[in-house]
Amino acid sequence: MSESVFADRIVQNLLDTDFYKLTMMQAVLHNYPNAEVEWEFRCRNAEDLTPYLAEIRYQIERLAELSVTPDQLAWLEKIPFVKPDFIRFLSLFRFNLRYVHTSVEDGQLCVRLRGPWLHVILYEVPLLAIISEVRNRYVHREVVIEQVRERLYSKLDWLRGEASEAELAGFQVADFGTRRRFSYRVQEEMVNVLKHDFPGRFVGTSNVHLARELDVRPLGTMAHEWLMAHQQLGPRLIDSQNAALDCWVREYRGLLGIALTDCITMDAFLNDFDLFFAKLFDGLRHDSGDPLQWAEKAIAHYEKLGIDPLSKTLVFSDGLNLEKALGLYRALHQRINVSFGIGTNLTCDIPGVKPLNIVIKMTACNGQPVAKISDSPGKTQCRDENFVAYLKHVFRV
């Protein structure tokens, strides 16, 4: 009998999320425990998700049943930068349903989060995973795990045939696919296969639960929300990126040293990424715009500061597949260290399935608008066009 790709529960537990949500949550606990935020859901490919609203609401209600178990807490305690007070906080944490609001507006599914940053920060990834899997349960219920396995092994066979042994020895790939996964079982199967059979170097997963269950490394540092929130957390707007990076440095003292560059634009980021930050952070993450142009800017910036690019790492995570990642590796690996986080192309690449292009982004902090501009047209997200214009003016982009 064929094995289903759907488990009883969509979100397995509180650790069934991206690692950077926990690293940011700890920093919020220590630095901004009273910050209030707002988030909004957006489906970029305009698919009608309203028929699934009742099931989505039911699955959101099930989130309130989740807690972190003593065994999970003991596992987290072994991570050097996870502090005892954060472990205690997590042991008490529960999803509070009053902070999430679902409805239909203008014929589209509407999901909004509003509440303390510390208490809504963990909602984003499970909500996206729920919306994606609920839709797939209705639209693609015929999919079986054998199809997933076959598709993944065909990619691994391609990679074995395409790349040399020397290239495979340095080709680092991680799973970044929780938020838009086809289903939990698909991601679980995929990480397990990559752990045992990836011909290059499989370096880990962003999914904390799967990292623990399958004994691989949990990966992640910061997301756009960290930089966006600082636009309204006290410093002058022009100093917001500096403040975000400085707070991160004080929290993690050189650990978790991959910085995200495209909250405003790469050029605006590099203006703030001075010698102090460039020496202290291990590298940078690309999430929008032309990856080779971005890499050239990063390499030139390090060289201008007198830093050997081969002492730093560039992480690529924008819409990758193995073919794109291998091309970037070949173009760059002799000049700077590179690593690749692949998401949807691993966890939702099934013949006949069009993955949802869905996001939940922060729109306000402490009652004031925040924005992401990015290096790609169409990725800008903000309710307030005047604030976007002001942000562009301040950062001269």
C-alpha positions in Angstrom: 0.0 0.0 0.0 1.3 3.5 -0.9 2.3 5.7 2.0 0.4 8.9 2.6 2.3 12.2 2.8 -0.1 13.6 5.4 0.3 13.0 9.1 -2.6 13.5 11.6 -1.1 16.7 12.9 0.3 19.4 10.6 2.5 21.1 13.2 4.2 18.4 15.3 5.2 20.5 18.3 6.6 23.9 19.3 10.0 23.0 17.8 8.5 22.3 14.4 9.6 25.8 13.3 12.7 27.5 11.9 15.6 27.8 14.2 16.0 31.5 13.7 12.6 32.1 15.2 14.0 30.8 18.5 17.3 32.7 18.2 15.4 35.9 17.6 12.9 35.1 20.3 15.6 34.8 22.9 17.0 38.2 21.8 13.5 39.7 22.0 13.1 38.3 25.6 16.3 39.9 26.7 16.1 43.2 24.8 12.5 44.1 23.8 10.1 42.1 26.0 7.4 44.8 25.8 7.5 45.6 22.0 4.1 45.3 20.3 4.0 44.2 16.6 1.6 43.5 13.8 2.0 41.0 11.0 0.0 40.3 7.8 -0.4 37.3 5.5 0.1 37.6 1.8 -0.3 35.1 -1.0 1.9 36.4 -3.8 0.4 34.2 -6.5 -3.1 35.2 -5.8 -4.6 31.7 -5.4 -8.0 31.6 -3.7 -7.5 30.1 -0.3 -10.8 31.1 1.2 -12.4 27.6 0.7 -10.0 26.3 3.3 -10.6 28.9 6.0 -12.5 26.6 8.4 -9.8 23.9 8.3 -7.1 26.5 8.7 -8.9 27.9 11.8 -9.2 24.4 13.2 -5.4 23.8 12.7 -4.6 27.1 14.3 -6.7 26.3 17.3 -4.7 23.0 17.7 -1.5 25.1 18.1 -2.7 26.1 21.5 -2.4 22.5 22.6 1.4 22.5 22.1 4.2 22.9 24.7 7.9 22.2 24.9 8.5 18.8 26.6 11.2 18.3 29.2 13.2 16.2 26.7 13.1 18.9 24.1 14.2 21.5 26.7 17.1 19.3 27.7 18.1 19.1 24.1 17.9 22.9 23.7 20.0 23.4 26.9 22.9 21.7 25.2 23.1 24.5 22.6 25.8 26.9 24.0 24.1 30.2 23.2 20.6 29.2 24.6 20.4 30.8 28.0 18.8 29.3 31.1 16.2 32.1 31.4 15.0 31.5 27.8 14.7 27.7 28.6 12.5 28.6 31.5 10.4 30.9 29.4 10.0 28.3 26.7 8.9 25.8 29.3 6.0 28.1 30.1 5.2 29.2 26.6 1.9 28.5 24.9 0.4 29.9 21.7 -2.2 32.5 22.7 -5.1 32.5 20.1 -6.2 36.0 20.9 -3.2 37.4 19.0 -4.2 35.7 15.6 -7.2 36.9 13.5 -8.5 35.1 10.4 -11.1 36.3 8.0 -12.0 36.9 4.3 -11.3 40.4 2.9 -11.9 41.4 -0.7 -12.4 37.8 -1.6 -9.0 36.7 -0.2 -7.8 34.8 2.9 -6.7 37.4 5.5 -4.5 36.4 8.5 -3.3 39.1 10.9 -1.2 38.9 14.0 -1.3 41.6 16.6 0.3 41.4 20.1 3.6 41.4 22.0 6.5 40.5 19.8 7.7 37.9 22.3 4.3 36.1 22.1 3.6 36.2 18.4 7.1 35.6 17.0 6.6 31.8 16.9 3.3 32.1 14.9 4.8 32.9 11.5 6.3 29.5 10.4 3.5 27.2 11.8 0.9 29.4 10.2 2.5 29.2 6.8 3.0 25.5 7.1 -0.6 25.1 8.1 -1.9 27.1 5.1 0.3 25.3 2.7 -0.6 21.8 3.9 -4.3 22.4 4.3 -4.4 23.6 0.7 -2.4 20.6 -0.4 -4.7 18.1 1.5 -7.6 19.5 -0.5 -6.0 19.9 -3.9 -3.4 17.2 -4.0 -4.7 14.4 -1.8 -3.5 11.8 -4.3 0.2 12.4 -3.7 2.1 9.6 -2.0 5.5 9.5 -0.4 7.0 7.3 -3.2 6.6 10.2 -5.6 8.5 12.5 -3.2 11.3 10.0 -2.8 11.5 9.3 -6.5 11.7 13.1 -7.4 14.4 13.7 -4.7 16.5 10.8 -5.8 16.4 11.9 -9.4 17.8 15.3 -8.3 20.6 13.6 -6.3 21.4 11.4 -9.3 21.6 14.5 -11.5 24.0 16.1 -9.0 26.2 12.9 -8.9 26.5 12.9 -12.7 27.0 16.7 -13.0 29.5 17.5 -10.3 33.0 16.3 -9.8 34.2 14.6 -6.6 36.2 17.7 -5.7 33.1 19.9 -6.2 30.9 17.6 -4.2 33.4 17.6 -1.3 32.9 21.4 -0.9 29.2 21.7 -1.9 27.3 22.6 1.2 23.5 22.4 1.2 20.9 22.8 4.0 17.1 22.4 4.2 15.3 25.7 4.6 11.9 24.4 3.6 9.6 24.4 6.6 7.4 27.4 5.8 6.2 26.3 2.3 6.5 22.6 2.7 4.0 20.3 0.9 3.5 18.6 4.2 5.4 17.7 7.4 5.9 14.1 6.2 7.4 15.3 3.0 10.0 17.5 4.8 10.7 14.7 7.3 11.4 12.2 4.4 13.5 14.8 2.5 15.7 15.6 5.4 16.2 11.9 6.2 17.2 11.2 2.6 19.6 14.1 2.5 21.2 13.1 5.7 22.0 9.6 4.4 22.3 10.0 0.6 23.2 13.5 -0.3 26.3 13.3 -2.5 27.7 16.6 -1.4 27.8 18.0 2.2 24.4 18.1 3.8 25.0 20.5 6.7 21.6 20.6 8.5 18.1 21.9 8.5 16.4 25.1 9.7 13.7 22.9 11.3 14.4 22.5 15.0 12.2 19.5 15.5 13.7 17.6 12.6 17.2 18.5 13.6 16.5 16.9 17.0 14.6 13.9 15.7 17.1 13.1 12.9 20.3 14.2 14.7 21.4 16.9 12.2 22.4 20.5 12.9 19.8 23.2 13.4 20.6 26.2 11.3 19.6 29.9 11.3 20.4 33.3 12.7 18.2 36.3 12.0 15.2 37.1 9.6 14.0 40.3 8.1 11.8 41.0 11.1 14.8 41.6 13.3 16.0 44.5 11.1 12.5 45.7 10.3 11.4 46.0 14.0 14.5 48.2 14.8 13.0 50.9 12.4 10.6 51.7 15.3 12.5 50.5 18.4 14.1 53.8 19.4 17.1 54.8 17.3 17.0 57.2 14.4 15.7 55.5 11.3 19.1 55.9 9.6 20.7 54.1 12.5 18.2 51.2 12.6 20.3 48.6 10.8 23.3 49.5 13.0 21.2 49.1 16.1 19.9 45.7 15.0 23.4 44.4 14.2 24.8 45.9 17.4 22.0 44.3 19.6 22.6 41.0 17.9 26.4 41.2 18.7 25.7 42.0 22.3 23.2 39.1 22.6 25.4 36.4 20.9 28.9 37.7 21.3 30.2 36.6 17.9 28.1 33.4 17.6 25.2 33.1 15.1 27.3 35.4 12.8 25.4 35.4 9.5 23.8 38.8 8.8 20.8 39.3 6.4 21.5 42.1 3.9 18.4 43.0 2.0 16.0 44.5 4.5 16.6 47.9 2.8 19.0 47.0 0.0 22.5 45.4 -0.2 24.0 48.9 -0.9 22.3 50.4 2.1 23.4 47.5 4.2 27.0 47.7 3.2 27.1 51.4 4.1 26.4 50.3 7.7 28.5 47.1 7.6 31.7 48.7 8.8 35.0 47.1 9.8 33.8 46.2 13.3 30.8 44.3 12.0 32.6 42.9 9.0 35.3 41.4 11.3 32.8 40.1 13.9 30.1 38.6 11.6 31.1 35.3 9.9 29.3 36.2 6.7 26.2 37.4 4.9 22.9 35.9 3.6 21.5 36.6 0.2 17.7 36.5 -0.1 16.8 38.7 -3.1 18.2 40.2 -6.3 20.9 38.9 -8.6 23.0 36.5 -6.5 26.2 37.0 -8.5 26.0 40.8 -8.5 25.3 40.6 -4.7 28.3 38.3 -4.2 30.6 40.6 -6.1 29.5 43.5 -3.9 30.2 41.4 -0.8 33.6 40.3 -1.9 34.6 43.9 -3.0 33.4 45.2 0.4 35.5 42.7 2.4 38.6 43.4 0.2 38.1 47.2 0.6 38.2 46.7 4.4 41.3 44.5 4.2 39.5 41.3 5.1 40.3 38.1 3.2 37.0 37.0 1.6 38.1 33.3 2.1 37.7 33.9 5.9 34.0 34.7 5.4 30.9 32.8 4.2 28.1 33.8 1.9 24.8 31.9 2.4 22.3 31.8 -0.5 18.7 31.2 0.2 16.6 32.9 -2.5 14.5 30.5 -4.7 17.3 28.0 -5.1 17.5 24.6 -6.6 20.5 22.2 -6.9 21.3 23.4 -10.4 21.4 27.1 -9.4 23.3 26.4 -6.3 25.9 24.4 -8.1 26.3 27.2 -10.6 26.9 29.7 -7.8 29.3 27.3 -6.1 31.4 27.0 -9.3 31.4 30.7 -9.8 32.4 31.7 -6.3 34.0 29.0 -4.2 37.6 29.8 -5.0 37.0 33.4 -3.9 34.8 33.1 -0.8 33.2 30.3 1.2 29.6 29.6 0.1 26.7 27.6 1.5 23.2 27.1 0.2 19.8 26.9 1.9 17.2 25.3 -0.4 13.5 25.5 0.6 10.5 25.0 -1.6 12.4 23.2 -4.3 13.2 20.4 -1.8 10.0 20.3 0.3 7.4 21.1 -2.3 8.7 20.0 -5.6 6.3 17.3 -6.7 5.1 16.7 -10.3 1.8 18.4 -10.9 2.0 20.6 -7.8 2.4 24.3 -7.9 3.8 25.5 -4.6 2.1 28.4 -2.8 4.1 31.6 -2.8 3.1 32.8 0.7 4.6 35.1 3.3 3.7 36.6 6.7 5.5 39.8 7.2 5.8 42.3 10.0 3.9 45.5 9.1 4.2 47.6 12.3 6.2 47.8 15.6 5.0 49.8 18.6 2.1 51.1 16.5 4.3 52.5 13.7 4.9 51.1 10.2 8.0 49.1 9.3 9.0 47.9 5.8 11.2 45.6 3.8 12.4 47.0 0.5 14.7 44.2 -0.6 16.8 43.8 -3.8 14.0 42.4 -5.9 11.0 44.2 -7.3 7.8 42.8 -5.9 9.3 41.7 -2.5 8.6 45.1 -0.9 6.0 44.8 1.8 4.5 47.6 3.8 0.9 49.0 4.3 2.1 52.6 4.3 3.5 53.9 1.0 4.5 57.2 2.7 6.8 55.2 5.1 8.4 53.3 2.2 9.1 56.6 0.4 10.6 58.0 3.7 12.7 54.9 4.2 14.0 55.1 0.6 14.8 58.8 1.1 16.6 58.3 4.4 18.7 55.4 3.0 19.1 57.1 -0.4 17.8 54.1 -2.4 
